Amino acid sequence: MATMSLISTEQPNERAFLVGVIHPFQDLAEVEENLDELAQLTLTAGAEVIGTMIQNRPTIDSSFYIGKGKADELAAKVDLLKINIVIFDDELTPAQIKNLQKLMKETKIIDRGFLILDIFARHARTREAKTQVDLAHWEYLLPRLTRHWTHLERQKGGIGTRGGPGETQIEIDRRLIKYRISGLKKDLLKIEKQRETRRKNRQDVYKVALVGYTNAGKSSLMNLFTDAQVLVEDKLFATLDTTVRTIDLEGFQLLISDTVGFIRKLPHDLIASFKSTLQEVSEADLILKIVDLSNPSYEKHLETVNSVLHEIGVTERHALTVFNKIDLIQDQEIFTEALRQHPGAIAVSVLREINVAKLEAAILDAVRSEHTTREFLLAYDQQKLLAHFHNVLDVLDIQYLEEGIQVKVKGRRAVLEDIEKQFPPKSSQS
């Protein structure tokens, strides 16, 4: 059963209308900025933005979100402008979707969260990403079933799709979705076990994770470091699948991973589904937070990144903020203030390769702080341990002495500490 897409790829000129609300403690500029981002998301999904509407409300209307009068006004505009889809910038409840749908007949009513899910469904390439998006999609859809959804029996078919006596179509659809969710969770569990096995095989290597707001330049930096050929486009969520590559930095072998970009109001179901993918971040030794400094909302973007990291349980014991796209900044004060507010941050232009060497030096400093050298004196019957050294450490020198095999190694402190519990070092560290 394929993931349902609310924005049709068969209608390239699908006409969208966007709706935002100014909540208490917000101002017009902030909501306009959110709608600008929503417009970018809409274009990424393949629809054309025809118009927008903003309402200032002290409280949210439980029935229509924007209030009955404004909803009637919206319905009139939808009819006049021949709108196919109305997209709200905030999450709608099932009741609000149902009531708005009654007013606007066949026009599709969705919110930002479902739009993001729709984009993810389009851009997922690997089996893991497709399964994760599929799961989030159905979990998001389940409580929001209304009469305009395509009946699922047409997609599934076969025995077990017919309802019992008195069972409504919505009840049948809900049962089919629950069945699908159960199957996807089992599939994802198998994929997660495979990913965990791969991670265990890489646990002795220093790991660097790139995180950031969508379109901040993570994939460009990944390509610069590794020649990974990750898709780079001036679009939101151009890449979803985590890319992991090995690089050599002045004799140190590193694993660098490029993860899915973050965005404001990212659906919780999506974060939960992608948790196994984002596990690459939680297990990283160094997190590089890539921030587009040329974007006026860069501080809010950084707040969003920090919020998502917190939600997936990532502790920032070793993190470095990297301000990207400094070549696009005209006002020097922006540059100066950003570095003042974030001491230790590094400002670069990945596209122009400005200050990239400085960034590499900072990464190298972090790597070196996690590595050290040790000398071990092994007995001649400990050849298996020597082989283990070759697998998990850099063997710098071996001397065969009368009293045993003297081995000088360099490696991760954590790995060396585990070995030292059984075999104390012969002499100094460096």
C-alpha positions as CSV (number, residue, x, y, z in Angstrom):
1,M,0.0,0.0,0.0
2,A,1.6,3.2,-1.1
3,T,1.8,6.4,1.0
4,M,-1.1,8.7,0.2
5,S,-0.1,12.1,-1.2
6,L,-2.5,15.0,-0.8
7,I,-0.8,17.2,-3.4
8,S,-1.3,15.5,-6.7
9,T,1.7,15.0,-9.0
10,E,-0.8,14.8,-11.9
11,Q,-1.8,18.4,-11.4
12,P,1.3,20.5,-11.7
13,N,-0.7,23.7,-11.4
14,E,-2.6,22.8,-8.3
15,R,-3.7,26.0,-6.6
16,A,-3.0,26.5,-2.9
17,F,-4.2,29.0,-0.3
18,L,-2.2,29.5,2.9
19,V,-3.7,30.4,6.3
20,G,-1.8,31.7,9.4
21,V,-2.9,32.9,12.8
22,I,-1.2,35.5,15.1
23,H,-1.2,33.9,18.5
24,P,-0.6,35.8,21.8
25,F,3.1,36.7,22.2
26,Q,3.5,36.7,18.4
27,D,3.6,39.6,16.0
28,L,2.7,40.0,12.3
29,A,6.3,39.8,11.1
30,E,6.8,36.4,12.7
31,V,3.6,34.9,11.2
32,E,4.5,36.4,7.8
33,E,7.9,34.8,8.0
34,N,6.3,31.4,8.9
35,L,3.9,31.8,5.9
36,D,6.9,32.6,3.6
37,E,8.5,29.3,4.7
38,L,5.1,27.5,4.3
39,A,5.0,28.9,0.7
40,Q,8.5,27.4,0.1
41,L,7.3,24.1,1.4
42,T,4.2,24.3,-0.9
43,L,6.3,25.0,-3.9
44,T,8.6,22.1,-3.0
45,A,5.5,19.9,-3.0
46,G,4.6,21.0,-6.5
47,A,1.7,23.4,-5.9
48,E,1.3,27.1,-6.7
49,V,0.5,29.6,-3.9
50,I,-2.4,31.8,-5.0
51,G,-3.0,33.7,-1.8
52,T,-2.6,34.0,1.9
53,M,-4.8,34.9,4.9
54,I,-3.7,36.0,8.4
55,Q,-6.0,36.4,11.4
56,N,-5.2,37.8,14.8
57,R,-6.9,35.7,17.5
58,P,-6.5,35.7,21.3
59,T,-7.6,32.1,21.4
60,I,-8.0,29.3,18.8
61,D,-11.5,28.5,17.7
62,S,-12.1,24.8,18.5
63,S,-14.5,24.3,15.6
64,F,-12.8,26.1,12.7
65,Y,-9.4,27.2,14.1
66,I,-9.9,30.7,12.6
67,G,-13.5,31.3,13.7
68,K,-16.7,30.8,11.8
69,G,-16.8,34.2,10.2
70,K,-13.3,34.0,8.9
71,A,-13.9,30.5,7.8
72,D,-16.9,31.6,5.7
73,E,-14.7,34.4,4.2
74,L,-12.0,31.8,3.4
75,A,-14.6,29.5,1.7
76,A,-15.7,32.4,-0.5
77,K,-12.1,33.1,-1.6
78,V,-11.5,29.4,-2.2
79,D,-14.5,29.3,-4.5
80,L,-13.7,32.6,-6.3
81,L,-10.0,31.7,-6.9
82,K,-10.7,28.1,-7.7
83,I,-8.4,26.8,-5.0
84,N,-7.7,23.1,-4.8
85,I,-6.0,22.9,-1.4
86,V,-6.0,25.1,1.7
87,I,-2.9,24.7,4.0
88,F,-2.9,25.9,7.6
89,D,0.4,26.8,9.2
90,D,-0.5,25.2,12.5
91,E,-1.8,21.8,13.4
92,L,-5.5,21.2,12.9
93,T,-7.6,18.9,15.0
94,P,-9.8,16.2,13.3
95,A,-12.9,18.2,14.2
96,Q,-11.5,21.4,12.7
97,I,-10.6,19.5,9.5
98,K,-14.1,18.0,9.3
99,N,-15.8,21.4,9.8
100,L,-13.7,23.2,7.4
101,Q,-14.2,20.5,4.8
102,K,-17.9,20.9,5.1
103,L,-17.6,24.6,4.2
104,M,-15.2,24.0,1.3
105,K,-16.7,20.9,-0.2
106,E,-14.1,19.1,-2.4
107,T,-11.1,21.4,-1.5
108,K,-8.5,19.5,0.4
109,I,-7.7,20.9,3.9
110,I,-4.3,20.1,5.4
111,D,-1.8,21.6,7.8
112,R,1.9,22.3,7.8
113,G,2.6,18.9,9.4
114,F,0.9,16.9,6.7
115,L,2.5,19.0,4.0
116,I,6.0,18.2,5.4
117,L,5.0,14.5,5.4
118,D,3.9,14.8,1.8
119,I,7.3,16.2,0.8
120,F,9.1,13.5,2.8
121,A,7.1,10.9,1.0
122,R,8.2,12.4,-2.4
123,H,11.9,12.6,-1.5
124,A,12.4,9.3,0.3
125,R,14.7,7.0,-1.7
126,T,16.0,4.1,0.4
127,R,13.9,1.4,1.9
128,E,14.5,2.7,5.4
129,A,13.5,6.3,4.6
130,K,10.3,5.1,2.8
131,T,9.3,2.9,5.7
132,Q,9.9,5.7,8.2
133,V,7.9,8.2,6.2
134,D,5.2,5.7,5.6
135,L,4.8,5.0,9.3
136,A,4.7,8.7,10.2
137,H,2.2,9.3,7.4
138,W,-0.3,6.7,8.5
139,E,0.0,7.5,12.3
140,Y,-0.6,11.2,11.4
141,L,-3.6,10.3,9.2
142,L,-5.3,7.8,11.5
143,P,-7.1,10.3,13.8
144,R,-7.8,12.7,10.9
145,L,-9.9,10.5,8.7
146,T,-12.8,12.5,7.1
147,R,-15.0,11.7,4.1
148,H,-12.6,13.2,1.5
149,W,-9.9,10.5,2.0
150,T,-9.5,7.9,-0.7
151,H,-11.0,4.6,0.6
152,L,-8.3,2.2,1.4
153,E,-9.9,-1.0,0.1
154,R,-9.1,0.3,-3.4
155,Q,-5.4,0.3,-2.4
156,K,-5.2,-2.9,-0.3
157,G,-7.9,-5.2,-1.7
158,G,-8.2,-8.9,-1.0
159,I,-9.5,-11.0,2.0
160,G,-9.9,-9.1,5.2
161,T,-10.8,-5.7,3.8
162,R,-14.5,-6.1,4.0
163,G,-16.2,-4.7,7.0
164,G,-18.5,-6.6,9.3
165,P,-22.2,-6.0,9.6
166,G,-22.9,-2.3,10.3
167,E,-19.2,-1.3,9.9
168,T,-18.9,2.1,8.2
169,Q,-16.3,2.9,5.6
170,I,-14.4,5.2,8.0
171,E,-14.3,2.3,10.5
172,I,-13.0,0.0,7.8
173,D,-10.4,2.5,6.8
174,R,-9.2,3.0,10.4
175,R,-8.9,-0.8,10.8
176,L,-6.8,-1.0,7.6
177,I,-4.5,1.8,8.7
178,K,-3.9,0.2,12.1
179,Y,-3.0,-3.0,10.3
180,R,-0.6,-1.1,8.0
181,I,1.0,0.7,11.0
182,S,1.6,-2.6,12.8
183,G,3.3,-4.0,9.7
184,L,5.5,-0.9,9.2
185,K,6.6,-1.0,12.8
186,K,7.8,-4.6,12.4
187,D,9.6,-3.7,9.1
188,L,11.3,-0.7,10.8
189,L,12.4,-2.8,13.7
190,K,14.2,-5.2,11.4
191,I,15.8,-2.2,9.6
192,E,16.9,-0.7,12.9
193,K,18.6,-4.0,13.9
194,Q,20.5,-3.9,10.7
195,R,21.5,-0.3,11.3
196,E,22.5,-1.1,14.8
197,T,24.8,-3.9,13.6
198,R,26.5,-1.5,11.2
199,R,26.9,1.0,14.0
200,K,28.6,-1.5,16.3
201,N,31.1,-2.3,13.5
202,R,32.0,1.4,13.4
203,Q,32.1,2.1,17.2
204,D,35.9,2.4,17.3
205,V,36.0,5.1,14.7
206,Y,35.6,8.8,15.6
207,K,32.2,10.0,14.3
208,V,31.1,13.5,13.2
209,A,27.5,14.3,12.5
210,L,26.2,17.2,10.4
211,V,22.9,18.6,11.6
212,G,21.0,21.8,10.8
213,Y,17.9,23.5,9.5
214,T,16.9,22.3,6.1
215,N,18.8,24.0,3.2
216,A,21.5,25.3,5.5
217,G,24.3,23.6,3.5
218,K,24.9,20.3,5.2
219,S,25.0,18.3,2.0
220,S,27.3,20.8,0.3
221,L,29.7,20.5,3.3
222,M,29.4,16.7,3.1
223,N,30.3,16.7,-0.6
224,L,33.3,19.0,0.1
225,F,34.7,16.8,2.7
226,T,34.0,13.4,1.1
227,D,33.1,13.6,-2.6
228,A,29.9,11.7,-1.5
229,Q,27.8,13.3,-4.3
230,V,24.9,13.9,-2.0
231,L,22.1,15.7,-3.9
232,V,22.4,19.5,-3.4
233,E,19.4,21.7,-4.4
234,D,18.1,25.0,-3.3
235,K,15.0,23.3,-2.0
236,L,13.7,22.3,1.4
237,F,14.3,18.6,2.3
238,A,16.2,17.9,-0.9
239,T,17.8,14.8,0.8
240,L,16.3,12.6,3.5
241,D,18.5,9.5,3.6
242,T,21.4,9.6,6.0
243,T,24.8,9.4,4.2
244,V,27.8,8.1,6.0
245,R,31.3,8.3,4.6
246,T,34.8,7.7,5.8
247,I,37.4,10.5,5.5
248,D,41.1,10.7,6.5
249,L,42.1,13.9,8.2
250,E,45.8,14.1,8.8
251,G,46.1,10.5,9.7
252,F,42.9,10.2,11.6
253,Q,40.1,8.1,10.1
254,L,36.7,9.7,10.7
255,L,33.1,8.8,9.9
256,I,31.0,11.8,8.8
257,S,27.2,11.6,8.5
258,D,24.8,14.0,6.8
259,T,21.3,13.7,8.3
260,V,17.8,14.9,7.4
261,G,17.3,18.7,7.8
262,F,15.2,20.1,10.6
263,I,12.4,22.7,10.3
264,R,10.0,24.5,12.6
265,K,6.8,22.6,13.6
266,L,8.3,19.3,12.5
267,P,5.6,16.7,13.1
268,H,6.2,14.7,16.2
269,D,5.3,11.4,14.4
270,L,8.0,12.1,11.8
271,I,10.7,12.7,14.5
272,A,9.6,9.5,16.2
273,S,9.8,7.5,13.0
274,F,13.2,8.9,12.0
275,K,14.6,8.3,15.5
276,S,16.7,5.3,14.3
277,T,18.2,7.5,11.5
278,L,18.9,10.3,13.9
279,Q,20.6,7.8,16.2
280,E,23.7,8.6,14.1
281,V,23.6,12.0,15.7
282,S,23.1,10.8,19.3
283,E,26.2,8.5,18.9
284,A,28.4,11.1,17.3
285,D,31.6,12.2,19.0
286,L,31.3,15.7,17.5
287,I,28.1,17.4,16.3
288,L,28.5,20.2,13.7
289,K,25.4,22.5,13.7
290,I,25.3,24.0,10.3
291,V,23.5,27.4,10.3
292,D,22.7,29.6,7.3
293,L,23.9,33.0,8.5
294,S,22.5,34.7,5.5
295,N,19.0,33.9,6.6
296,P,17.4,36.6,8.8
297,S,15.9,33.9,11.0
298,Y,19.2,32.1,11.6
299,E,18.8,32.3,15.5
300,K,15.3,30.8,15.3
301,H,16.7,28.1,13.0
302,L,19.4,27.3,15.6
303,E,16.7,27.2,18.3
304,T,14.8,24.6,16.2
305,V,17.8,22.5,15.8
306,N,18.6,22.5,19.5
307,S,14.9,21.7,20.2
308,V,14.9,18.6,17.9
309,L,18.2,17.4,19.3
310,H,16.7,17.7,22.8
311,E,13.6,15.8,21.7
312,I,15.6,12.8,20.4
313,G,17.7,12.8,23.6
314,V,21.0,14.1,22.2
315,T,23.4,15.6,24.7
316,E,25.7,18.3,23.4
317,R,28.8,17.5,25.2
318,H,30.8,18.0,22.0
319,A,29.1,20.4,19.5
320,L,30.4,23.1,17.2
321,T,28.3,25.8,15.6
322,V,29.2,26.5,12.0
323,F,27.8,29.6,10.3
324,N,27.6,29.0,6.6
325,K,27.0,31.2,3.5
326,I,29.0,34.2,4.9
327,D,29.7,35.1,1.2
328,L,26.0,36.2,1.0
329,I,26.2,38.6,3.9
330,Q,26.4,42.3,3.1
331,D,26.1,43.7,6.6
332,Q,29.3,43.1,8.6
333,E,27.4,43.7,11.8
334,I,25.4,40.5,11.3
335,F,28.6,38.6,11.1
336,T,30.2,40.3,14.1
337,E,27.1,39.9,16.3
338,A,26.7,36.2,15.5
339,L,30.2,35.4,16.6
340,R,29.8,37.6,19.7
341,Q,26.6,35.7,20.7
342,H,28.2,32.3,19.9
343,P,31.8,32.3,21.0
344,G,33.7,29.4,19.5
345,A,31.6,29.3,16.4
346,I,33.3,29.2,13.0
347,A,32.1,31.2,10.0
348,V,32.5,29.7,6.6
349,S,31.3,29.6,3.0
350,V,31.2,26.1,1.8
351,L,30.4,27.2,-1.7
352,R,33.4,29.6,-1.9
353,E,35.5,27.4,0.4
354,I,36.2,30.3,2.7
355,N,37.5,29.3,6.2
356,V,37.1,25.6,5.4
357,A,40.7,25.0,6.5
358,K,39.9,26.7,9.8
359,L,36.9,24.3,10.3
360,E,39.0,21.3,9.5
361,A,41.5,22.5,12.1
362,A,38.8,22.8,14.7
363,I,37.6,19.2,13.9
364,L,41.1,18.0,14.1
365,D,41.6,19.6,17.5
366,A,38.4,17.8,18.7
367,V,39.6,14.5,17.3
368,R,43.1,14.8,18.9
369,S,41.5,15.5,22.3
370,E,39.8,12.1,22.1
371,H,43.0,10.2,21.0
372,T,46.2,9.3,22.8
373,T,49.1,6.9,22.5
374,R,50.0,4.0,24.8
375,E,52.7,1.3,25.0
376,F,51.8,-2.2,25.9
377,L,54.1,-5.1,26.6
378,L,52.5,-8.4,25.4
379,A,53.6,-11.9,26.0
380,Y,54.5,-13.9,22.9
381,D,51.3,-16.0,23.4
382,Q,49.1,-12.9,23.0
383,Q,49.1,-12.8,19.3
384,K,45.3,-12.5,19.2
385,L,45.5,-9.3,21.2
386,L,48.0,-7.9,18.8
387,A,45.7,-8.7,15.9
388,H,42.9,-6.9,17.9
389,F,45.2,-3.9,18.2
390,H,45.5,-3.8,14.4
391,N,41.7,-3.9,14.0
392,V,40.8,-1.1,16.4
393,L,43.9,1.0,16.8
394,D,46.7,2.5,14.8
395,V,49.8,0.4,15.5
396,L,52.7,2.8,15.4
397,D,55.6,0.6,16.4
398,I,56.3,-3.1,17.3
399,Q,59.5,-4.3,18.9
400,Y,60.2,-8.0,19.7
401,L,62.1,-8.0,22.9
402,E,63.4,-10.8,25.1
403,E,60.7,-10.0,27.7
404,G,57.9,-9.8,25.2
405,I,56.3,-7.8,22.3
406,Q,56.4,-4.0,22.9
407,V,53.6,-2.3,21.0
408,K,53.1,1.4,20.6
409,V,49.5,2.3,19.6
410,K,47.4,5.3,19.0
411,G,43.6,5.3,19.3
412,R,40.4,6.4,21.0
413,R,40.7,7.0,24.7
414,A,37.6,4.9,25.4
415,V,39.0,2.0,23.4
416,L,42.4,2.2,25.2
417,E,40.8,2.4,28.6
418,D,38.9,-0.8,27.9
419,I,42.1,-2.6,27.0
420,E,44.0,-1.1,30.0
421,K,41.5,-2.7,32.4
422,Q,43.0,-6.0,31.4
423,F,46.5,-5.0,30.3
424,P,48.0,-2.0,32.1
425,P,50.2,0.2,29.9
426,K,54.0,-0.2,30.1
427,S,54.9,3.4,30.1
428,S,53.8,6.9,29.1
429,Q,50.9,8.5,27.2
430,S,51.1,11.4,24.9
